[in-house]
Amino acid sequence: MPFWPRILRIALGVLILAGMHGTISTKPLLAATFTDLSDHWAKPAVYRAAALDLIQGYPDGSFRPQQTVSQLEALVLFLRAGGFNLETTAANRTPPVTEPTPEVHMPPLPWGQNYLEIALEKQLLPAGQVKFFKPDTPATRAQVAVLLSRLLQLPTEIEPTLEKNADLNTTPFSDLNTASPTELAAIQAVARQGLLQGYPDGTFGPARTLTRGEAVMLLSRLLDQNWVHLPAKRCLDGWIKKYTPAPNTAAEMEIASLQGTQKVKIHPQAKCFFQGQEISLARMVDYRAEVLLNSSQQAICITLFEKRTLGAPKAKLRGTVKSIILGVDSLLVLNDLEGQDQILPLAWDAVLEMKKAASTKGFPALKPETFVEVYLSNDKVVKVTVLEWKKCSGTVENITSRRLYLASKGTSRKAPTWFNYYDRARLVDKEGKKITTILRGDKVQVLYLDPYPDEIDDEIPLEITVTNRPAWKTVKGTIQTIAGTEDNREIELGKNKLYRVDPWVKLYRKSNGRQEDFSILKTGDKVEINIDGAGVVMEIALLS
């Protein structure tokens, strides 16, 4: 048997479950004209298919969901769903058959002859079923199961519990004793896939005929499981952010998703469903939804799923965007302020906040290296805020346990000269590689937040880049004066050459390397000093 991919990618065209044999209409009735679906279980699926122009009703406005589908109607409907539209294109979507096709007498059909021929050629129907094909006879559920299992290439190995000699009370259904081995395998395959289901009494009904309502439900499941792709321009996924009724014109809705937000006009006869029941449009706000559009790009059928949970976020991270991956499982890769990459799942209703108009374009507008604040709830990202940062540069003058000071000279005008909790910022060298320390005298560039621009001491450093780390400088001379206390000493070498002394300065004798206490130092001593990039004395060697 030939092989098909897991997903049959097709462009959905006219896929009409017609009201009369062979009747194909390119102008289906409006879904709102169906008059016999008020409490029918297939109502949401019927309106969904009608919104996509896949099915139509009768001229009297009915859909007749309990009416049976003929063998030929079922064959044409599902072959078209599988990509065979023989009215407009050749059936060349699949590889050629590699097994010989037995000679089978082909009954003449009033219409759709080429569909039966391709079903035989591709072995989508057993040869015996083709030989005795009755186009106007209602299709049975077992026949449809066989067709779908072959069309979708579902595994059809019969489990031991489904063998005819096995105890049928252990099978998923209680009425398979009359089904052939081929039908048994096909029923098991489509049931396992969730395409055709049984009845509440535990039966499958292999000999029961397929109704129009069941056929549409089956088509809807094919769409749900991506066996058939919805046309991108006719289907929107997201959550309803806003609904604006308009008595005299078309109402409007705003749909948000990870891809962005957009406004959509709503058809006056649009339907909205939640848990199989029709509800008013006013109730759809904050629900995740599938919104189907008609050919005029108006919302015509809206299916709601779960409602957004608007609780307070439980965790928060800051960092830069490394990458965004959008798909079935959407991810944000964040490089946090510790320099670690965090792979964070995006909630389906995650919100992007940014000042620029690009926010309407959603998460694709986030560029790598953008500083963001990420809010998490239940281990998923629920909000991302783009941070508006400022930048300054200067020389590190001093460092305490929680504060970094920049020398006022050489620092950007109107920029802060100190930063609290500098150690919480990301520390990197000029190549962007993580470092662990900042030293006095380092030339740095600081990216920071300024929540209250008119106030001081509120700046929050995000990233500190060491652009230059000067080597220590050696100076020789004679001590002229020693001034200050232990934490704020100064020495003067030569004329008017004052140097600040580090509280933990190392003092030793050059001749033998023996360390001494600072208190022995006196004026007139000849010394060699090493000063750091900030001009602070770190070592003193006594030369005499």
WOHU-V440873 format. One record per run of one state. SS is the DSSP state (hx for helix, st for strand, lp for the rest). FROM is the first residue (numbers start at 1). LEN is the number of residues. If there is no record, write none. Layout:
ss={SS SS}
from={FROM FROM}
len={LEN LEN}
This chain:
ss={lp st lp hx lp hx lp st lp st hx lp hx lp hx lp st lp st hx lp hx lp hx lp hx lp st lp st hx lp st lp hx st lp st lp st lp st lp hx lp st lp st lp st lp st lp st lp hx lp st lp st lp st lp st lp st lp hx lp st lp st lp st lp st lp st lp st lp st lp st lp hx lp st lp st lp}
from={1 8 9 31 34 43 52 68 69 70 71 82 113 122 127 132 138 139 140 141 152 160 163 168 171 181 194 209 210 211 212 225 228 229 232 235 245 251 258 260 275 277 279 281 284 287 294 299 308 315 326 331 337 341 354 357 366 371 378 380 387 390 400 403 407 418 421 422 425 426 430 434 435 443 450 460 469 473 484 489 494 498 510 515 516 518 521 526 532 536 543}
len={7 1 22 3 9 9 16 1 1 1 11 31 9 5 5 6 1 1 1 11 8 3 5 3 10 13 15 1 1 1 13 3 1 3 3 10 6 7 2 15 2 2 2 3 3 7 5 9 7 11 5 6 4 13 3 9 5 7 2 7 3 10 3 4 11 3 1 3 1 4 4 1 8 7 10 9 4 11 5 5 4 12 5 1 2 3 5 6 4 7 2}
